[in-house]
Structures are given as C-alpha cells and as structure tokens.
Amino acid sequence: MSREYDYMQNTVLDIFSDGVKSYGDRVMLKTRTEQGWIDFSWNQVNEQIEALASWLINMGIEKGDIVSIYSQNRPEWVVADFAALSCACADATIYPTNSASEAAYILNDTKSVICFCAGQFQVDNLLAERNNLPALKKMSMVRKNVTPLSR
C-alpha cells in the first residue's frame, strides 16, 4: 500500500479500504487473552466494522451524531471508531478510568447518542449518571472474550 494520498480529499476510511484490498487476510490487529494472542486480519476487522456500522444505522444513528468510546485501547475500540466514521458520525473518547461524573461531562458536552463501554465499571458509571444524560440513547458493553471471525 504505497499509494500517496491527498489528505484534502482522502479520508482515513479511504486509506483503511485500500489496506483491506492490499492486505486482506494478513494480520492487522492482535489482542492477548488468557489463552494467548489472537490475530485479526484486515478482512475480519472490515467485516466487524461493517456489521457494527449496520447495527448503528439500525439503532437510528444519523449523520453528524456523536458516538463515545469509553474504553482502553483494544481491537474493539478501532472497530467502534471506524464504524462511527463509516456512518458519517464523529466519536468522542473517554478514558477507561474516568469517574462517572467525568464520563457524564464528556457525554453531555459532546451530546453523544451512543456509548461503547469496555466493561462493567464503565457501564455502572453510566447507569449511575443516567438521569443526567439526556442525549444518550444507548450504551453497549464490549464482549469480554474476544474471538476472531472465522476465516
């Protein structure tokens, strides 16, 4: 993928799409589990992005909406980020260790409509603040045991 990009016209999604075409089944992301490392190919990540983007659209996400990601770095963070961008949305990030009030501040400031949470700590924080989050329509917790799509 040695193509040169005009960043006034090409987006990160264009570059990712070229990566999928160029690298296909080569490893793009890795994550460590109790059983060891799991690889995710460019094609697998693309399939996950497309599936999540479809879910977001079915949930009523609209162009220009903000999707928050309340998580540490992990493959699902990348998938959520690119799925939001694929729906013509922007995303806001929340540190996984932020308190309930800190997370609520970011969600309100950005008017986020959906928030992806890394785990129970983040979900509990949002539930504690739910009455103070008028724009937030949905939250989704990332699965604990990550498995790649079958090749």
N, C-alpha and C positions, 0 to 999 in steps of 0.2 A: 504494500500500500504506500507507494512513494509519490502519489499524486500530490500536486500542490493545490492548496485551497485558497479561495478568495473569501476571507472572513467577513466581507461586507455582503456576500451572497450565500455562502455555505454555512450551514449550522452544524452543531455537534451531532445532530441526528444524521446529517448527510455523511459525516465522517464515520460514524458508527455503522451506517448502512454499507459503506464501502468496506469496512472491516469485516462485516458479515460475509460479503461477497468474496473478499480476498482470502479470509482465514477459515471460514466455515466451521469445520469440526476441530480446529486447533483450540487449545486451551486459552480462554480469555480471563477467567476468574477462578480462584481457589478459595476454599474455606476449610477450616480444621474442625473436625468433630471428635467425639470420643473414640470413634473407630478409625480415625486417621484423616488424611486430606481427601477432599472431594473436588474434582475438577468440573468446571462448567465451560463448554465450548461457546464460541461466538453464536453458533446456530441455536444452542439451548438458551442462552441469555436472550437472544432475539425473540424466541418463542415465548419466553416468560414475560418479556416486555409487551409483546402484542396481546397476550392473554390478560395482563393486568390493565393495559390501556382499554381493552374491551370492557372489562369489569367497571372501570372508572366511568366510561361512557354510559353503561347500563345503570350506574348509580346516579346519573344525572349531572355529571361534571360538565361544565361549559367552558368554552374558550375564555381564557383570561382568569379562570378560577385559580386559587392558590391551594396547593396540596402540601401539607407539612410532613416531614420525616423526623420522628423522634427516636433516634437510633444511633448506635455506634456504626463505624464502617463495617460493612458486610455486603455480600453479593446482593441481598435483597434491597439494600439502600440504592445500589446502582439501578436495579430493575425499577424501583418506585420512581426514582429520579427520571429515567428515560421514558417511563410510561406517562408520567405527568407531562413531560415535554412533548411527547407524541400526541397528546390531546390538546395541544396549544395552551397549556397551563404553565404556571411557574411553580417552583417549590420553595419552601422555607425549611431550613434545618433547625432542629432543636437538639442540643447536646443531650445524650442519654442520661446524664447525671443531673440535669436541671430539675429543680423542685417543681411542685405542682403550680405554684404561683408564677414562677419564671416561665414555665411552658405555656400557661394560660396567657401571660402577657404577649408572648410571641404569636400564639394562635389568634388572639384578638387584634393585635397590631397588623397582622397580615390578612386578617379576615379569612383564614383557612377554612375550607369547607370539609376537607377530609384529612385525617392524620393517620399515618402509619406508625405503629409503636413497636419497639424492639421486643418488649416483654411485659410481664405483669406489673413491674414497677411503674412503667410509663402509663399503662392502662389505668392503674389505680390512681395515679396523679391526675389524669384527665377526668376520671369519674368523680374525684373529689372536687373538681372545679367545674363540673358540667353545667351548673346553673349560671356560671359566669362566662359561658362560651356560646353566645347567640348564633354565630355564623357556622359553627362546627356541626355538620350533619351526620358524619360517620367517622368511626375510627376502626382500624383494622390492626390486629396483632400479627406480627410475623411468626411463622411457624418456628418451633424450637429445633426440630430435627430436619435439617435441610437435606434434601436428596435431589440429585440432578434429574432432569427429564431423561427418559430412556433414549439411547442413541439409535 
